[in-house]
Amino acid sequence: MLPLVPALLAFLRLAACPPGALVLAPEDTGVDDTGTGDTSTDDTASMGECESGICPLEVSEAWAECGDGAWGDPRVLTATPAGPGALVVVLLHAQSGCCPTVGVVAEAHVRGEPFVEAFVDLSMDDCECECLLDVGFRLDEIPAGTYAVRVMGVETTATVE
């Protein structure tokens, strides 16, 4: 199901466009200026400028494990600065489960009221146990600023250097 998340995000962005709006694909410059293999537009702008106002973020170190929460405990979200352009995000009591596959897609919205939103997929949980799962991951390439951070319906605030 995780491969559907980027397609869903693209659809939601397209669905938000007014009728008759022209949606353009990124221009291919033919230059890989960061060594990532990406030759679309100028990808050196990832740390400070997102032309569309929506910046895809790099997600790493995603995990989920049984936490110490009791059934009925509220979800608790923390977003801790982890160096320039980075946050470590932890959501306690995310949902019930045991041993899911964790998928995370995240983006920073830098126009208007800035926010970071992460879409978490906890699927393929085939174990025969049940607990309240805690979930965590690292986000990189966030432009500097103060953001509302949103994960699974919970929000907190964090400042990124």
C-alpha positions in Angstrom: 0.0 0.0 0.0 2.9 2.4 0.6 3.6 3.0 -3.2 0.1 4.5 -3.3 1.0 7.2 -0.8 3.0 9.4 -3.3 0.3 8.9 -5.9 -2.4 9.9 -3.4 -0.4 13.0 -2.5 -0.1 14.0 -6.2 -3.8 13.4 -6.7 -4.7 15.5 -3.6 -2.5 18.4 -4.9 -4.1 18.2 -8.3 -7.6 17.9 -6.8 -6.9 21.2 -4.9 -6.4 23.1 -8.2 -9.3 25.2 -9.4 -11.1 24.0 -12.5 -9.3 24.9 -15.7 -5.9 25.3 -13.9 -2.8 24.3 -15.8 -0.6 22.0 -13.8 3.0 21.9 -15.1 5.6 19.2 -14.5 9.0 20.2 -13.2 11.4 21.4 -15.9 14.2 19.0 -16.7 17.5 21.0 -16.7 19.6 18.0 -17.6 22.0 18.9 -14.7 22.3 16.7 -11.7 23.6 19.4 -9.4 23.5 17.4 -6.1 24.6 14.0 -7.2 21.1 12.5 -6.5 20.4 11.5 -10.1 17.6 14.2 -10.2 17.9 16.5 -13.2 14.6 18.3 -12.8 14.8 22.0 -12.0 17.5 23.2 -9.7 17.6 20.7 -6.8 20.2 22.7 -4.9 17.3 24.8 -3.5 16.0 22.0 -1.3 17.2 23.6 2.0 15.7 27.1 1.6 13.4 27.5 -1.3 10.5 25.4 -2.6 9.2 27.0 -5.7 5.7 25.5 -5.3 5.6 26.2 -1.6 5.4 22.4 -0.9 8.8 20.8 -0.2 9.0 17.0 -0.2 11.1 15.9 2.8 13.6 13.0 3.2 12.4 10.4 5.7 14.7 8.0 7.4 15.0 5.8 10.5 11.3 5.0 10.7 10.3 2.6 13.4 7.3 1.3 15.3 7.3 -0.6 18.6 5.1 -1.5 21.4 5.2 1.3 23.9 4.3 1.6 27.6 0.9 3.3 27.0 -2.3 2.0 28.5 -5.5 1.7 26.4 -7.2 5.1 26.2 -4.1 7.1 26.7 -4.0 10.2 24.4 -1.6 10.4 21.6 1.5 12.5 22.4 3.6 14.1 19.6 7.1 15.4 19.9 9.3 17.0 17.2 12.9 17.5 18.4 15.5 19.5 16.3 18.3 17.2 15.1 20.7 19.6 13.4 20.3 21.9 10.4 17.1 21.1 8.4 16.2 18.1 10.5 13.6 16.9 13.1 13.2 13.7 15.0 9.5 13.0 15.3 7.9 10.6 17.8 4.2 9.8 18.2 3.3 7.9 21.4 0.2 5.7 21.4 -0.2 6.0 17.6 -2.5 3.0 17.2 -3.0 -0.6 18.3 -1.0 -3.3 16.6 2.2 -5.3 17.2 4.7 -5.5 14.3 3.7 -3.4 11.3 5.6 -2.3 8.3 6.2 1.4 8.7 5.9 3.8 5.8 6.2 7.6 6.0 5.9 10.3 3.4 6.3 13.9 4.6 6.3 17.4 3.2 6.8 21.0 4.4 4.4 23.7 3.4 6.3 27.0 3.5 3.7 29.5 2.3 1.2 31.1 4.6 1.2 29.4 8.0 4.1 27.0 7.6 3.5 23.4 8.6 5.1 19.9 8.2 2.8 17.0 7.6 3.8 13.4 7.8 1.5 10.6 6.4 2.2 7.4 8.3 1.2 3.9 7.0 1.3 1.1 9.6 0.3 -1.9 7.6 1.0 -5.6 7.1 0.7 -6.2 10.8 0.4 -10.0 10.8 1.6 -10.7 14.3 -0.7 -12.3 16.9 -0.3 -9.8 19.6 -1.6 -6.4 20.3 -0.3 -3.3 22.1 -0.3 0.5 21.7 2.4 1.3 19.1 4.8 4.2 19.4 6.1 5.5 16.0 9.2 7.6 15.2 11.2 8.8 12.2 13.7 11.4 11.2 12.8 14.2 8.7 15.6 16.0 6.7 15.8 18.8 4.2 13.3 21.0 6.1 13.8 24.7 5.3 14.7 26.8 8.4 11.7 28.2 10.3 9.0 27.5 12.9 6.4 24.9 11.9 3.3 23.3 13.1 4.1 19.5 12.8 1.1 17.2 12.1 1.1 13.4 12.3 -2.0 11.2 12.4 -4.3 14.0 13.7 -1.9 15.3 16.4 -0.1 18.6 16.2 2.9 20.2 17.9 5.3 23.1 17.1 9.0 22.9 16.3 11.7 25.3 15.1 14.1 24.0 12.5 17.5 25.7 12.2 
